[in-house]
Amino acid sequence: MQYRDAQPGDPVISELSYKIDDNRVVLRWQWPEGVAVVYIAKQSADAGVNWQNEASISDLKLFTREEYKAAGSYRDRIEGIGRVRYTVYPAVREDGDTFVIRQQDGANQLELSTGRAKIKYAIHHKKSWFRSRKTVQIQVTAEVPVPQEALCYVKKRGGYPADRDDGTLYPFTAPFAAGRNVLPAIEVGGDEYVRLFFTDGQKYGTIYELVPE
């Protein structure tokens, strides 16, 4: 079995849709004429993942037209938190081999969110009596791994920054593992303060929830 790009006249998937039913994702689509089986890929679609990577052939799940008719849909259990990409590939037999058809129109693919993962953070400012500068310790506790480009910290003089543009923005240089991450202390001016923000609230705010501790 192998992938093959769709050619004129090949069967294709259309009208792919989903709904969340309790703890399951329910997929429905229009079956092309003459197709008895499809193969379904399930991949993480969270930020930081290369969306161009195809699922390995061995990771595709076979689903028959008869199974679809019996259940009226394809159902998959929700596991974890984040965005998931489903791709439904029609399968054809040619010259004794099975081909799964890539569709350039994207009609056989959708992405959905199974909830936002919490990112809790704590920032501790510590100043010595005899120094004009102070140290800042940042701790990030994440429910899932978080790519470094999702977060930044902003430093502002005279008070805490209100948003990512309210001060000087600094990127992080390493991703955050699931669980507790204690970052190396940084040194700032005695009247400077630090706060964490998403680098792009519209993009990452749909995936994660940033919660100060």
Secondary structure as GFF3:
##gff-version 3
##sequence-region A 1 213
A	DSSP	beta_strand	2	5	.	.	.	ID=ss1
A	DSSP	beta_strand	14	21	.	.	.	ID=ss2
A	DSSP	beta_strand	24	30	.	.	.	ID=ss3
A	DSSP	beta_strand	37	44	.	.	.	ID=ss4
A	DSSP	three_ten_helix	57	59	.	.	.	ID=ss5
A	DSSP	beta_strand	61	64	.	.	.	ID=ss6
A	DSSP	alpha_helix	65	71	.	.	.	ID=ss7
A	DSSP	beta_strand	74	77	.	.	.	ID=ss8
A	DSSP	beta_strand	83	94	.	.	.	ID=ss9
A	DSSP	beta_strand	97	102	.	.	.	ID=ss10
A	DSSP	beta_strand	109	113	.	.	.	ID=ss11
A	DSSP	beta_strand	117	127	.	.	.	ID=ss12
A	DSSP	beta_strand	133	142	.	.	.	ID=ss13
A	DSSP	three_ten_helix	148	150	.	.	.	ID=ss14
A	DSSP	beta_strand	151	157	.	.	.	ID=ss15
A	DSSP	beta_strand	168	171	.	.	.	ID=ss16
A	DSSP	beta_strand	179	182	.	.	.	ID=ss17
A	DSSP	beta_strand	186	189	.	.	.	ID=ss18
A	DSSP	beta_strand	192	198	.	.	.	ID=ss19
A	DSSP	alpha_helix	201	204	.	.	.	ID=ss20
A	DSSP	beta_strand	208	212	.	.	.	ID=ss21
###
